[in-house]
Amino acid sequence: MKRYILAHDLGTSGNKATLFSEDGELIASQIYAYDTDYFNVNWAEQDSMDWWRAVCETSKGIIQAAGIKNTEIAVVSFSGQMMGCLCVDRQGSPLRKAIIWADQRAQKQAAEIAEHISMYDFYRITGHRNSPSYGIQKLMWVRDNEPEIYENTYKMLNAKDFIVFKLTGNFYTEYTDGTSCNCLDINNLKWSERIIECAGIDGDKLPELKPSTFVAGGVTEEAAKATGLAAGTPVVLGGGDGLCANVGAGSISPGKTFSYVGSSAWIATTSEKPLFDEQMRTITWAHIVPGLYSPNGTMQSAGGSYSWIKNNICLAEIEQAEAEGRDVYDIINEKIELSPPGANGIIFLPYLLGERAPRWNPDAKGAFIGIKMENNRSDFLRSVLEGITMNLSIVLDVLRQQVDVEEILVIGGGAKGAVWRQIMADIYNARILVPRLLEEATSMGAAVTGGVGAGLFKDFSAIEKFIDIEYVHMPRKENFEVYAEMKKIFDSCYFALKDVFKDMTGLSLKA
């Protein structure tokens, strides 16, 4: 009997269920969308029961669409949004809506932690900065503002951990989502007593830590009726979405590096120990593969910047695409190719949403710099892709201080365009590998994690069955030399404007 792996990817906009055969073939996928409540400027919440409904409906739907028996599914595994805070009681019932990764309300709580521990010391323990983005700060907010809910909270969970409970009745998390709680000691993969003490929260409210490959239990009879899965089907914890992408992109051994390019973007590699940067420009996650780590740097607005210029500057291209029945980005890419490397001297700072890595500056702003009379539309368009890539290359430079990187596998919607991939190769001075399935890495990572946990695969090298490289872009020496000089100026432009950006933030608040 053929065996299948069901991977659920619980994202921000919805759940994507994907069915793979054990030999790596993509059989079917289904998406179930759910809503996010954005309010109070920087708050973001979701109904965790929407996650459960999404898993139930897509599980039933994918079994039917694939025309298989539920007993042919050998394991269910997960990828999930990270850095959240869902408070549940002893019965696993949600006590309030989940505060998700995008929520920034816990600034006061992050400041409270900072009163007890320096940012540098915090970073050396957790591999991350102390920030309102993470789980423990959000739990502190619940404690301070909703004390009755905090008191009744049995465990704080992330999205996939809640679904694992719904399927098995057991409370666990694993090391990748443990990292996203911002209170895991990255050096020994245990909850940090010092951070928990600084936060002033009850450490018993954190779930038990296990490896990503841990079998949390079998699907219960009740869950089987709701999902259409066979009772007793093994449920593997899986990992946070960013770390499942590591596995899905083949970054499973030291030095294997990949870049995800979507609305945001990151470069991540794999190492045998946490990589700390003295300027704290990069962060380190626990890896899904036991004993390994994933140093990473994530920028805020990558494809988001590209989408912004399309929507606001490229109205003529949008009209042309509609008239010709073409993808507007294909037309924009044709315009970009008319401009030479360096965009005839225009530099774009891609900080439309402030910036995380490598700047860590919420006041940073976007800017076009170096505009001259001879510049044209193509130069502006090209400068956007170059500015995004130069920003990511600073992250890569930090990683290269401790890891040798000669090739980078790229995934995500931003990797569809050949012109941008060549810009990446030239700026990074690295081979760019392009898989056939650009947007399935997180699901493939979850599937392989499940396969290893359930014993279908001997180890994580099974990902090689799933990855099919379609294109390779080689760096061009003459272009790299141009970009090396441009990047120095790019960096200088940011630092020259850093204080101006802060002043502009003050003006916008007064307006």
N, C-alpha and C positions, 0 to 999 in steps of 0.2 A: 504494500500500500504506500502510495506517495505521501510524503509528509510536508506540511506547510507551516509557515511562521506568520503569525498575525502581529503586526506592529502598529501601535497607535501613537500618533504624534500630536499631543495636546498643545496646540499653539495659541496665539493671542486671538486670532480671528476665527478659529474653529479647530476641530479635530480631523486629522487625516488618517484614515485606516488604510493600511497597505498590506497586501497578502503576497508573500514570496514563497517560492518552492525552496526546498533545502539545497538545491543546486544554484541558487541565486537568481532565478528567473522572476521578474515582476509579473504577477498573475492578474492582479486587480487592485484598484484603489477607490476610495470614496471619501468625500469631504462632507462634514456637517458643520455649518456655521453657527456661531453663537455671538451674543452681544457683549460689549464692554461698556460700562458706565463711566464716562469721563465727566468730572465735575469739580467744583471748588478749585479751579485753576490747574492743580497738579495731582488730583486724586484719580485713581483708576481701580475699579472693582469689577468682579465677575461673579455670577451665581454658579457655585461649584456643582449644583445639580444639573446645570446645562452641560457641564463636562460629562457627567454620568449619562445623561440622555444621549449625548453625542456618541459615546462609546457603545451604548446599547444599540442605537439605530445603525451605526456603521458596521458593527459586528454582524448583526443579522443581515444587513444589506450585502456585505461583501461575501458572505457564505452563499447567499442566493445567487449573486452575480457571477461568482466563480463556478457555480454548479458543483460544489464539493459537499461532503458530509462534515458535520462539525467535529466528528471524531478524527478526521484527517488533519486537524490543526494540532500540531505537536506542542506548541507553546505560544503564549501571548506575552508580549514585551512592550516597553514604553520609551518614548521620548517625550519630554514635557517642558513647558515654560518654567523658568527658574525664578528665584529671588522673590517668591511670594509668601503670603502669610494667610493660611486658612485655619481658623480655630474650630476644633471639633470637640464634642464631649466624649465621655467614655463609650458611648454607643456608636461613635463615629458620625454623629449628626452635626452638620455645620451650625455654628452659633451665630454667624453673620456671613455676609458676602466675603469672598476672598479678596484680599488686597494684593494686586498683582505687581509684577516687576516694574511697570511703568509709573507706579505711584511714588510720589516724592514728599508725602506729607510728614514724614518722620524726621524732619530736619532738627527739631528741638531735641529729639532722642539721640540722634547722632552727636549733637553737641554735648549732651550729657555724658556719653561715653568718652568724648574727647577731654573732658575734665579729669578723667582718671587714667588715661593712657595716651601717649603721643601717637600721632598718625604713623610715624616710622615704626614704633614698636608694634602697633596694631597690624601693620602691613607685614612685618616679619613673622607674626604668628599666623595670620589668616591667609596671606598671599594676596590680600585685597585691601583697598582703602576702607576706612570707616565712612559709610555713606548711607543716606536715607533710602537708597535703592534696595537694600537687602532685607532679609527676613527678620533678623533679631530686632532691628530698629523698629520695624513695623509691629512686632509683638509688643515692644515697649510702648508704642503709641496706643495699642489696645489697652494695655495695663493702665496707662495714664488717663485715657479718655472714656473707656468702657470697662470699668473695673469689674462689673458683674460678669461680663463675658470672659474677661481674663481669668477670674476666679473659677469659672466653670470649664475653662479650657483644659482638656486632658492632653491633647497633643496639637502642636502646630505642624501643618503639613503643606507640601507643595502639590501641584496639580496631579502629577502621576501617582504620588503617594496616596492621595485620596482615592483614586480609581483602584489602586492595588487593594486598599482596604475594602472598597465596595465589592471587589471580586472575591476576596479571600477571607475578609474579616480580621486581617492582621495589620498592625501598625508598624511600618518601617520607613526609613529613608535610606539612601545610599550616599557614598562619599561625594559625588558630584553635586547633588542637591544639598548635601551637608555644607559644602563650600559656599553655596549660594545663600545659606543662612547667615554667613558672616561671623560665625562663632566656632568654626571648626579649626583646630590647630592643624595647619597644612603639613606640618613637619612630622606628626605622628598619627594623623587621621582619627583624632579623638575630639570630642567637644572640649573646647578650651575653658577650663575653670576660671582662668583670669578674665577672659572676655565676658563670660556669663556673670561673674561677680561685678565687673565694671558696668554691665548693662542692668544689673539688679533684677534679673528675671529668674524664675524658677526653672532650673535646668531639667527637671523631670518632665516639663512640658515639651521637650524636644524628643523626637522619636528615636528608636534604637537604630544605630548605624550598621549597615551591612554592605558587602560588595555589590556592585551593579548587577553581577551575574547571579545573585542569590535568588533562589526559588522561594517566594514569599508564602506560597501555599497553592492549593488547587482551587479552581472555580467552584464556589459553593452551589448547592442546589437552587437557592434563591436567585443568585446571580446568573446561573445558567438559564433560568426561565426568562430573565430580563434581557439577556444578551444573545441568546441563541447558541451560545458556546456549550460544549459538552461539560457536564459536571466532572470535576477532577482534573481538567486541563491545567497543566503547570503555568503559573504566573511568575514571570521574572521581573525584578524591579526595573531594569533598564537604567536610563540616565537622563540628566538634563539635556535639553535640545542641543546646546552648544557642544557638549562633549559627545553626544551621539554623532554629531557632524564630524568630529575627529575620527571616530571609527569608520563612518561611512565614506570619508575621504581618504581612508587608508593611512591616516596618521596614527599608527599603532606601535611605532618603534622610534627610538631617539633620532631626532633630526628630520623625521618625516613631517613636512610642513604643508599647510593648506590655507586657502583664503576663501572665506564666504563673502559674497558681494550681493547684498540685497538693499533694502532701504537703509539699514546700517551695514557695517562691514567689519570683518576682523581678520587678522592673521594669527594663526595658532600653530604651534609645533608640539612635539612630544619630547620629554626629557626624563631622566632617571631621578631627578631631584627638583624641588622648587627652584625657579630662577628669580632671584630678587634683583631689582634695578635700584640703584642708589637714589635715583630721582623719582622712583615709584611710578614710572610711565607705563609699565606693563603689570599684569596680574597673573596669578597662577591658580589653576583649578586642579583638583584631584581628577585623575584620568579614569575612564571606565576600565581600562586595562589595568589589572592589579599591579601595584608597584611603580606605576608611571604617573607623570604629571603633564599638564597641558598649560604651558606659558602662553599668554594671549594678550592682544591689545585690540580693543573694539572702539571704532569711531562711530559718531552719532549719525551723520548724514552723508552716506556714500551714494547709493542709488537714489536716495532722497534728494540729493543735490541735482543729480541728472534729471530726475522727474520734475524738479522745480523749474529748471531751465526749459524743459520741454513744454510745460504747462503755461509758462509765463512769457517766454521769448520766442518759442517755435510755433506760433499760431499758424504761420504760412505752411510750415511742414505738416502740421496736423490736418489742415485743409487738403493739402496735396495727398496725404496718405488716405484720407477718406475718399477723395475723388478717384484715386488709382487702386484702391483696395489693397494697400500695402501697410506694413508695420511702420509707424512713424519713426521708430528708432533706426530702422534701416536707412531711411532718408536722412536723418540727422547724422548717422555714421558716414554716409557719403559726403556730406558737407565737411565733417571733421577731417576726412582724408585729404581735403584740399589745403589744409593748413599744415605746415611743417612741424616736426618735433620742437617743442618749446613755444608753440602757438604765437610765433612772431613777438615774443617778449611779454605776453600777458600772463600774469600769475593769478590764480583763483584760490582763495582761502575758503575751504568747504565747511565753514562753521555756522551753518544755518540754524542749528539747534544747540548752540554751545558746543562743547567737545569733551569727550572722555579721553581715551588714549589718542595721542600721547600728551595732550595739553592739560587735561583735567581742569577745565576752565568753563563754568557755566555762562560766563559773560562773553565768551568769544563770539564773534560775528563773521558772517560771510563777507567777502570783498573781492572785487576785480582790481588789480593793481598793474600799472605799467601800460595803460591804454594810450595809443598814439593815433595820429590821423590815418596812418596807413593800415591800421588793423581793420579786419572785417568780421563778418558774422561767423565764418568758419573758425577764426582764431578764438573767439569767445567760447564757442562750443567745445573746441579741443581743450582749452585751458581748464574747463570744468573736470574732464576726465583726468587730466594730468594733475590737477590740484588734489583731487581725491586720492590718486595713486601715490603722489609724493607724501601725503600725510600718512598713508599706510606704510610707506617705505621707511618712515622714521621708526615705527613700531618694529619693522623687520630689522632695522639696524641694531636696535636694542637686543633683539633675540640673537642676532648674529654675533654679538659679543661673547656668547657662550655656546652657540650651536651653529654648526656649519650647514648652510642652506644653499643648495645649488638648483633645486627645482621645487616648484610650488604647484599643487593641484588646486584649481579654482572651481568653485561651485556657486550656485545661486543664480537668480535671474540676471544679475549684472554681468555674468560671464557669457552671455549669449552672443555678444558682439565681438567679432574678430578684431576690430580696430582697437577696442579697449584692451583686449587680451594682449595685443602686441605692445601697447603702451606699458602694460604691467611688466612684460618681459624686459623691455628696454630700461624702465626705471629701476626695477628690482635687480637687473643683471642676473636673471635666473630663467631657466626653462619653465614655461607655463604649460601644465598638462590639463587637458580639458576632457572630462568623462562624457560619455554619451548621455547619461542621466544627470542633468545639472541640478535638479531640485528634489532629489530623492535621498540625499546623503543622510539626513537625520533618521529617516525611516529605515534605511539600510543599516545604519549603526545600531538602531534599536533591535532590528531583526537579528543581526549577528550576535549581539549581546544576549538576546533570548536563546539563540541557538547554542551558544557556548554554555549558558546556564543550564539548559535542558539536556545537554550532552549530545546534541546533534552534530556539533563541531568540536574538534579537538582543542582549537584555540582561535584567536582572533585573526589569524592569517586567512581564515575563511572569507574575509571581506574581498579577497582577490577574485573570488567567483562572481562578485557583484559588480566590480568596477571594470568598465570597458573604456579605455582611453581612445578618444576619437580624433583629437588634434593635439599637436605640440607646437608651441611658438618658441623660437630661439631668440635670445637677446641679440640686438645689433649694437656692436661696439661703438659706432659713431653716434648713435642715438643716446646710448648710456652716457657718453661723455658730455653731451649737451645737457642731459637731465641732471647730471652730477653738479654742474654749475648752477642750473636753475634751482635745484633743491636748497643750496646754500642761501640763495636769495629768498626762496619761499620761507625758510626758517626765520631769516632776518625780518621779513615783512610781518610775520606773526608777532615777534617780540617787540618790534617797533610800534605796533598798534595795540599791544596788550592793555596798556593803561587807558588808551582811547576807548577801547571796547567797554571797559568798566564804566567810564564816564557816560558813554552812550546808553548803557543799561539804566543808569540813574535818570537820564533824561526821559527815557521811554516810560519809566515808572511814574514820572511826574505828569506826563501828557494826559 
